[in-house]
């Protein structure tokens, strides 16, 4: 008991509508830290605020309209600027902004749900890699300040993995594996080589170098265990969540999961 469960997300997890499953796990107290790349945050923000996300990248690239949505770019960048002024991380800045706006699907936002449940939710930006960095309101200072604060928050959460915790990487091929490895070395540097003896798992549609090495292999070298699960997110994430929830319900005698979520 009391071990951390750190869940890291790529954009496709949110984009394909899997947020309700993650929110269910948060409400059950399973997830202790939610971390995501900038793409996941953008999809989450757009679904919550406007009720839709994604666009035709190939078509928009031809005439330069790809990623040029005014509302998304301005709203998120203004949230970062407010966050820098108030000492918030990027995830907290976005959640606080969503609380003040009219939303189409407030119940579908993992960022807002985590904030309201008191679960750390961190966003890890890659400057120039996200559509909101194209917007005139983008502030490199605010993006760097809020995302770097979230990097430190993630590092501070990782000691909870020691001897039995779990770190899951769902659908991030580059950013979250790289961020996780650096945050882990900070945690170990400050905590006498801990955390060790935890479990990691990378779940994705295809195998990539960084998740395999930076999530599955290196962090568990000498202790712990790493796993790779390959399959479509829309199939594998529900199965994973069902397995966890079913085990919890069996232990408690609760059948809430079966009547609460339908696939």
N, C-alpha and C positions, 0 to 999 in steps of 0.2 A: 504494500500500500504506500501511497505517497510518491511513487515514481513518476517522472515526467513522460508525457507523450507529446512529442513535437511533430506537428504535421506541416509539411512544406508543399506549396501548391504552384503549379504552372497554370497559365491562362486557360488551357483547354478544359481543365477540371470545372472551372466556373462557367465557361462558355457553353458547355454541353448540359447544363442544368443540374449539376450534382450538388449544388450548395445545400439543399434541404437535408441531405444525408449528413453532411459535415456539421450542420447546425444541430441536428439531433444528437450527434456524438458530443458536441459542446454542452448541450443541455444536460446530458447524462454525466457530465464531469469527466469524460474520457480524455479529451484533448486539453492539454495544459498550456500549450503555446501554438498559435497559428501563424505561420510565416508564408509569404508569397512574393512572387516577382511582380514587376510593375504591370505586366499584361493581365495577370489575375485581378489586380486591384482595379484596372480600367474596366474590365468586363463586369466585375462586381458592382462598381459605381453606376455603370450604365444600366444594368438590369434593375437595380434598386430604384434609380431615379427616373428612367425613361421607359422601362419595361422591355427593352430590346438591346442587343449588342451585335457587333460584327459588321462587316461591310465587304464589298467585292474589291479585294486588294488589287488584283490585276487590272481591272477596269479603272479604278481610281488612280493608279500609278501612271496611266497613260496621259491624263490631263492634269495631274498634280493635285487632285482632290482627296487622295487617300489620307485618312487621318486628320482631316482639316475641320472636324466638327467643332463649332464654336463653343457649344454648351459644355461638352466634356472637358475640353482643354482649359477653358476659363475657370470652370467650377473646381476642378482638381488642383490647378495651379494656385488659385486663390486660397484653397485650403492649406496648401503647403506653406504659403507665405504667412498665413495666420498661425500655423504650427510653429514656424521658426520664431515668431514673435513671442509665443507663449510657452516654448520649451516642450512641445509635443513631438512625438514621433510621427512618421508618415501615416501609419495605420490609424493612430488615434486622431490625427488631423482630419483624415477622410471620414471617419466615423462621426466625429463631432459635427462636421459639415453636413453630413447626411441627416443628422438629427434635426437640423434647422430648416430642411428643404421639404417641399411637397414631393412625396415619393410614390411611384407606381407599384413597387413591390418591396416595401421595407422588410417584410418577413423573409426575403430571399437573399439578403445581404449577409455574407459571412463576416465582413468587417464590422458592420453595425451590431450584429448578434454577439460577436465576441466582446465588443466594447461594453454592451449592456450586461453581459454575463461576467464581466471582470476578468476576462481571459486575455492575456497579451496577444495582440495581433500586429505583426510587423510587416512592413512592405520594403522590399529591397530593390531599389531602382538601378537601372543601367542607363546612364546619360546618353541620349541620342538613339536609344533602342526602342523608345516608346512614343506613341503618336502624340501624347500631350506635350512632349518636349519641342514639338514644331510650333506650338502656339505662341503668339506674341506675349502672353502673360507669363510664360515660363520663366522662372528664376532659378538659375543654377545654384545660387546660394541657398535658396529655400529647399530645393530638391536634395542637395547634398547634406544640408543640416538635418532635415527630418529623417532621411533614409539612414544616415550615419548613426543617428540616435537609436533608430530601430535595430541597426546592426549590433550595437552595444547591448540592447535589451535582449536580443536573441542569445548573445554570448552569456548573458547573466542567467538565462533560463536553462542552459545546457547542463550545469551541474546536477540538476534533478534527474538526469538520465542514469546516474551512477547506480550500478548493480541492479538492473532490472527495467530500466526505462526503454522507450521505443522512439526512434526517429524515422518518420515516413516521408519519402519524397514522391509526390504524386504528380507526374507529368512535367517536371521542369528538367530540361536536358542540360542546361548550362548554368544559369544564374544561381539557383538555390543550392546545387551541389558545391559550387565554388564558395558561396557565402557560408554554407554550413561548415566546410572544412576550416575556414579561417576563424569562424566563431568558436569552433571546437578547440582549436589550438590556444585561443585566448583563455577559454575556460580551464583547460588543463594547465596552462602556464600559471594561472592564479590560484589553482586548487591542488597543487602537489601531484599533477598528472591525472587527476580525475576530471571528468567521468570516464569510467571504463566498465566493461562487462554489461553492455546494453545491446539491444537489438536494432538493426536498421533494415529498411526495406525500400527498394525502388520499384515503383509500379509505373509502367509506361507501355505505349503501343509497340515500341521497338527499342532495341538496346543501343545505348550511347556510352561513350568512353567515360565522361565525367561522372554520371550517376553511378556507374559500376565502380570506379576507382575511388571517388570522393565520398560516396555514401555507403556502398556495400562493403568495400574491401578495406581501405585504409583506416577508417574510424574503428573498425572492429578487430584490427590486427592485434593478435596476442590475447584478446579477450572478446567476449560477445559473439554475435553471429549476424551476418548480413544475408539478405535474400533479394532475389530479383523475381518479379512477377510480370509477365508479358501478356498484354491483351488490351482490348479497347477499354478506355476509361468508363464508358457507359455501361459496360458489363462488369468489369473487375471491381470498380469502386463500390457499387451496390452490393456485390457479393462479400467484399471485405467488411463493409459496415454491417451487413446482415449477420455475418459470423460473429462479430464483436457484440452486437446488440443481443443476439440470440443467447450467447454465453452469459451475458449480464442478466438477461431476463430469467434464464434457467436457474441462475444462482440465487435470484431474489424472489422467484415465483411470479414475476410480473410478465404479462403478455402485452404490454403497451405497444411494443414495436410492431407486432403483427397487425394490430388494428389501426395503428397511427400512420404508417407509411405504406403506400402501395407502389409496386413496380409494374 
